[in-house]
Amino acid sequence: MNGYLSAAVISLFLAFSPVTWAVEVEVPGLITDHTVTATGHDFYRAFSDKWEKDFKGNITISEKPSARWGSWITIKIDQDVLHQAFLFPSKRDFNRNVDLAIDQVAQKLARRQIDQSLLNTGDLTHDEF
């Protein structure tokens, strides 16, 4: 009898207690590293060291390595691809590739902000991913 009574009290307590949900915390301005090779990690470090823009979103640097051709580096914000390039394991033109990536990402960010301000009609919603 005591077992049934305590189970009923616990189930009533759980049924009428306020539900708390986990809140995902977003930290703006991060550059996340999704690279796997030493060349990719070096590119990430060089890019993040030279990046000086004050951007509120998060930038993702990902890599698809290939033993034959090097690494395919992709820089994204949300679902938008801002820059893609091949990096060779010999690091040929490495610093030039990093500088080119920074310039291209800065230009595309400026263009993206202009597009968002001009197309901000309220009819379109944000990405769900």
VEXVEXKOL-316094 format. One record per atom (N, C-alpha, C): residue in three letters; x, y, z. Coordinates in steps of 0.05 Angstrom, whole numbers, padded with zeros to 5 digits, always signed. Atoms other than C-alpha are relative to their C-alpha. Example, Ala and Ser with C-alpha at 12.3 -4.5 7.8 and 13.67 -1.06 7.14 Angstrom:
<nodes>
ALA+00018-00024+00000 ALA+00246-00090+00156 ALA+00018+00024+00000 SER-00016-00024-00001 SER+00273-00021+00143 SER-00015+00022+00014 
</nodes>
This chain:
<nodes>
MET+00016-00024+00000 MET+00000+00000+00000 MET+00017+00025+00000 ASN-00018-00023-00001 ASN+00056+00048+00018 ASN+00014+00004-00026 GLY-00013-00002+00026 GLY+00090+00033-00048 GLY-00018+00013-00021 TYR+00018-00011+00019 TYR+00028+00050-00088 TYR-00005+00030+00006 LEU+00005-00028-00008 LEU+00016+00114-00048 LEU+00024+00018-00007 SER-00024-00016+00006 SER+00088+00138-00056 SER+00003+00003-00030 ALA-00002-00002+00029 ALA+00087+00122-00131 ALA-00021+00020-00010 ALA+00020-00018+00008 ALA+00022+00161-00138 ALA+00008+00029+00006 VAL-00009-00027-00008 VAL+00051+00221-00100 VAL+00022+00009-00019 ILE-00022-00007+00018 ILE+00114+00220-00143 ILE-00009+00006-00028 SER+00010-00005+00027 SER+00076+00215-00208 SER-00016+00026-00001 LEU+00015-00025-00001 LEU+00030+00273-00187 LEU+00020+00024+00001 PHE-00020-00021-00002 PHE+00091+00314-00168 PHE+00014+00005-00027 LEU-00013-00003+00026 LEU+00125+00301-00235 LEU-00019+00011-00021 ALA+00019-00009+00020 ALA+00061+00314-00274 ALA-00005+00030+00003 PHE+00006-00028-00004 PHE+00050+00383-00243 PHE+00024+00017+00006 SER-00024-00017-00005 SER+00121+00406-00233 SER+00007+00015-00026 PRO-00008-00015+00025 PRO+00148+00460-00281 PRO+00022-00015-00014 VAL-00019+00014+00017 VAL+00187+00430-00338 VAL+00022+00020-00008 THR-00022-00017+00008 THR+00256+00459-00350 THR+00014-00013-00023 TRP-00013+00010+00024 TRP+00289+00451-00417 TRP+00029+00011-00001 ALA-00028-00009+00003 ALA+00363+00456-00432 ALA+00001+00021-00022 VAL-00002-00022+00019 VAL+00380+00520-00467 VAL+00028-00001-00013 GLU-00026+00001+00014 GLU+00434+00519-00520 GLU+00012+00028+00000 VAL-00013-00026-00002 VAL+00483+00575-00509 VAL+00016+00004-00025 GLU-00015-00007+00024 GLU+00510+00609-00571 GLU+00020+00022+00007 VAL-00021-00019-00005 VAL+00576+00645-00566 VAL+00007+00012-00027 PRO-00005-00012+00026 PRO+00583+00695-00623 PRO+00029+00006-00005 GLY-00027-00007+00007 GLY+00647+00708-00660 GLY+00020-00022+00001 LEU-00018+00023-00001 LEU+00677+00638-00658 LEU+00009-00008-00028 ILE-00009+00013+00025 ILE+00720+00608-00712 ILE+00005-00029+00008 THR-00003+00028-00008 THR+00711+00533-00706 THR+00017-00016-00019 ASP-00019+00016+00015 ASP+00761+00482-00730 ASP-00011-00028-00004 HIS+00009+00027+00008 HIS+00735+00420-00767 HIS+00021-00012-00019 THR-00021+00011+00017 THR+00802+00402-00798 THR+00012-00025+00013 VAL-00010+00026-00011 VAL+00837+00335-00791 VAL+00030-00004-00005 THR-00028+00004+00006 THR+00907+00341-00821 THR+00017+00024+00011 ALA-00018-00021-00010 ALA+00968+00382-00800 ALA-00002+00025-00018 THR+00003-00023+00018 THR+00960+00426-00862 THR-00026+00015+00006 GLY+00026-00013-00007 GLY+00887+00439-00844 GLY+00002+00015+00026 HIS-00003-00014-00026 HIS+00905+00456-00772 HIS+00017+00025-00003 ASP-00017-00024+00005 ASP+00960+00503-00796 ASP-00016+00022-00014 PHE+00016-00020+00014 PHE+00911+00537-00843 PHE-00020+00013+00020 TYR+00018-00011-00020 TYR+00861+00545-00786 TYR+00014+00020+00019 ARG-00015-00017-00018 ARG+00913+00574-00739 ARG+00008+00027-00014 ALA-00008-00024+00014 ALA+00939+00623-00792 ALA-00024+00017-00006 PHE+00024-00015+00006 PHE+00869+00644-00812 PHE-00010+00014+00026 SER+00011-00012-00025 SER+00846+00655-00740 SER+00019+00021+00012 ASP-00020-00020-00010 ASP+00911+00693-00722 ASP-00002+00026-00016 LYS+00001-00024+00017 LYS+00903+00740-00781 LYS-00028+00013-00002 TRP+00027-00010+00002 TRP+00827+00749-00776 TRP-00004+00023+00020 GLU+00002-00023-00018 GLU+00813+00818-00748 GLU-00028+00013-00001 LYS+00027-00011+00003 LYS+00740+00831-00767 LYS-00016-00006+00025 ASP+00018+00003-00023 ASP+00688+00841-00712 ASP-00027-00011-00012 PHE+00023+00013+00011 PHE+00635+00791-00735 PHE-00015-00014+00022 LYS+00017+00012-00022 LYS+00577+00768-00691 LYS-00007-00029-00005 GLY+00006+00028+00006 GLY+00567+00701-00726 GLY+00024-00018+00005 ASN-00021+00020-00003 ASN+00608+00638-00724 ASN+00009-00010-00027 ILE-00013+00009+00025 ILE+00656+00617-00779 ILE+00010-00028+00005 THR-00008+00027-00002 THR+00669+00544-00792 THR+00020-00006-00022 ILE-00020+00008+00019 ILE+00732+00519-00826 ILE+00001-00030+00000 SER+00001+00029+00001 SER+00725+00447-00850 SER+00019-00009-00022 GLU-00021+00011+00018 GLU+00771+00402-00890 GLU-00009-00028-00009 LYS+00003+00027+00011 LYS+00765+00342-00936 LYS+00027-00008-00010 PRO-00027+00007+00008 PRO+00834+00310-00940 PRO+00001-00021-00022 SER-00004+00019+00021 SER+00860+00272-01000 SER+00030-00006-00001 ALA-00028+00007+00001 ALA+00925+00233-01002 ALA+00014+00008-00026 ARG-00011-00006+00026 ARG+00935+00249-01074 ARG+00002+00030-00006 TRP+00002-00027+00009 TRP+00913+00321-01083 TRP+00004+00021+00022 GLY-00003-00019-00022 GLY+00920+00353-01014 GLY-00027+00002+00015 SER+00024-00004-00016 SER+00863+00383-00973 SER-00018+00021-00013 TRP+00020-00018+00010 TRP+00799+00416-00996 TRP-00011+00015+00025 ILE+00008-00017-00022 ILE+00787+00473-00947 ILE-00026+00015-00007 THR+00025-00014+00004 THR+00717+00502-00940 THR-00005+00018+00025 ILE+00007-00018-00021 ILE+00699+00564-00899 ILE-00029+00008-00003 LYS+00029-00004+00000 LYS+00625+00571-00881 LYS-00009+00018+00023 ILE+00016-00013-00021 ILE+00578+00615-00842 ILE-00028-00010-00004 ASP+00026+00013+00001 ASP+00513+00580-00826 ASP+00000-00020-00024 GLN+00001+00018+00023 GLN+00496+00546-00893 GLN+00014+00012-00024 ASP-00013-00014+00023 ASP+00534+00596-00937 ASP+00030-00007-00002 VAL-00028+00005+00005 VAL+00600+00575-00967 VAL+00013+00027-00009 LEU-00014-00026+00006 LEU+00647+00636-00967 LEU+00026-00004-00016 HIS-00026+00004+00014 HIS+00712+00606-00992 HIS+00006-00030-00001 GLN-00010+00027+00003 GLN+00739+00540-01019 GLN+00026+00000-00014 ALA-00027+00001+00013 ALA+00810+00522-01038 ALA+00013-00026+00006 PHE-00018+00023-00004 PHE+00859+00465-01046 PHE+00025+00009+00013 LEU-00026-00004-00012 LEU+00919+00464-01000 LEU+00017-00024-00004 PHE-00018+00022+00005 PHE+00978+00422-01018 PHE+00016-00007+00025 PRO-00015+00008-00024 PRO+01015+00382-00964 PRO+00028+00014+00001 SER-00026-00014+00000 SER+01080+00417-00986 SER-00002+00029+00009 LYS+00006-00028-00008 LYS+01047+00483-00965 LYS+00010+00020-00020 ARG-00007-00018+00021 ARG+01063+00514-01031 ARG-00020+00023-00001 ASP+00017-00024-00001 ASP+01035+00586-01031 ASP-00019+00000+00023 PHE+00017+00002-00024 PHE+01008+00574-00961 PHE-00009+00027+00010 ASN+00007-00027-00011 ASN+01011+00646-00936 ASN-00018+00016-00020 ARG+00016-00014+00020 ARG+00982+00672-01001 ARG-00029-00011+00000 ASN+00026+00012-00002 ASN+00924+00623-00995 ASN-00015+00010+00025 VAL+00013-00010-00024 VAL+00910+00646-00924 VAL-00009+00029-00004 ASP+00007-00028+00005 ASP+00912+00720-00945 ASP-00024+00002-00019 LEU+00022+00000+00019 LEU+00866+00705-01004 LEU-00026-00008+00014 ALA+00023+00009-00014 ALA+00818+00668-00959 ALA-00011+00023+00018 ILE+00009-00021-00018 ILE+00815+00726-00909 ILE-00013+00022-00017 ASP+00011-00021+00017 ASP+00803+00777-00965 ASP-00027-00008-00011 GLN+00025+00010+00011 GLN+00749+00734-00997 GLN-00022-00002+00020 VAL+00020+00002-00021 VAL+00713+00720-00932 VAL-00009+00027+00009 ALA+00008-00027-00008 ALA+00714+00793-00912 ALA-00018+00013-00021 GLN+00017-00011+00021 GLN+00685+00814-00980 GLN-00027-00014-00001 LYS+00025+00014+00001 LYS+00632+00760-00979 LYS-00017+00006+00025 LEU+00015-00008-00024 LEU+00613+00778-00907 LEU-00013+00027-00004 ALA+00012-00027+00005 ALA+00603+00851-00927 ALA-00023-00003-00020 ARG+00021+00004+00020 ARG+00562+00829-00987 ARG-00024-00014+00013 ARG+00021+00015-00014 ARG+00522+00781-00943 ARG-00016+00018+00018 GLN+00014-00019-00017 GLN+00505+00836-00893 GLN-00017+00019-00016 ILE+00015-00018+00018 ILE+00483+00882-00949 ILE-00025-00014-00010 ASP+00022+00016+00010 ASP+00439+00827-00978 ASP-00021-00004+00022 GLN+00019+00005-00021 GLN+00408+00811-00911 GLN-00015+00025+00008 SER+00014-00025-00007 SER+00392+00884-00896 SER-00020+00008-00022 LEU+00018-00007+00022 LEU+00361+00894-00965 LEU-00024-00020-00002 LEU+00020+00020+00003 LEU+00322+00829-00963 LEU-00015-00007+00026 ASN+00013+00004-00026 ASN+00298+00834-00891 ASN-00029+00010-00002 THR+00027-00007+00004 THR+00224+00834-00907 THR-00019-00011+00022 GLY+00017+00013-00019 GLY+00197+00791-00851 GLY-00014-00024-00011 ASP+00014+00023+00012 ASP+00168+00741-00900 ASP+00018-00025+00001 LEU-00018+00023+00000 LEU+00230+00698-00900 LEU+00010-00005+00028 THR-00010+00006-00027 THR+00253+00662-00838 THR+00029-00008-00002 HIS-00028+00009-00002 HIS+00322+00642-00815 HIS+00003-00029-00007 ASP-00005+00028+00005 ASP+00354+00576-00832 ASP-00006-00016+00025 GLU+00007+00017-00022 GLU+00330+00519-00789 GLU+00022-00019+00008 PHE-00021+00019-00006 PHE+00395+00482-00788 PHE+00022+00014+00015 
</nodes>
